[in-house]
Amino acid sequence: MAEAVRMAVESAQAAGARRVTGLRLRVGILSGAVPEAMRFAWDVVIRDTLAAGARLEIESVPGLCWCADCRAEFECAEFFNECPRCHNVSGELRRGRELEIASVEMN
């Protein structure tokens, strides 16, 4: 969270804004990040920064796997999953590891 706040504050400063009013993050369910822990840390890391008092929004990104055998995408909750169409195991994760800043609101 500290790095996300640092990046948001740097963006606000570069844009000539006085403060960060909101931060929206995209967090994949397979990223290893825990949204509850991120929310818990938020109030601590924004203290005494241009983001003090800003709101945090976390968008959860579901896992999406690809089956090369039947050329299908399917939702997944783990890194290796059985394709629901052909039942082969797929380890190609196309989405779900994201941990990124989607937007920074400032004024």
VENJOUR-V795632 format. One record per backbone hydrogen bond with DSSP energy under -0.5 kcal/mol. CO is the residue of the C=O (numbers start at 1). NH is the residue of the N-H. Records with the same first field share a line. If there is no record, write none. Layout:
CO->NH, NH
//
This chain:
1->5
2->6
3->7
4->8
5->9
6->10
7->11
8->12
9->13
10->14
11->15
12->17
13->16
19->21, 107
21->55
22->105
23->25, 57
24->102, 103
25->27, 59
26->28, 100
27->61
28->31
33->35
34->37, 38
35->39
36->40
37->41
38->42
39->43
41->44, 45
42->46
43->47
44->47
46->49
49->52
50->20
51->54
55->23
57->25, 59
58->60
59->27
60->62
61->29
63->76
64->94, 95
65->74
66->68, 92
67->71, 72
72->67
74->65
76->63
79->81
81->90
83->87
88->83
90->81
91->93
92->66, 94
95->64
96->30
98->28
100->26, 102
103->24
105->21, 22
//
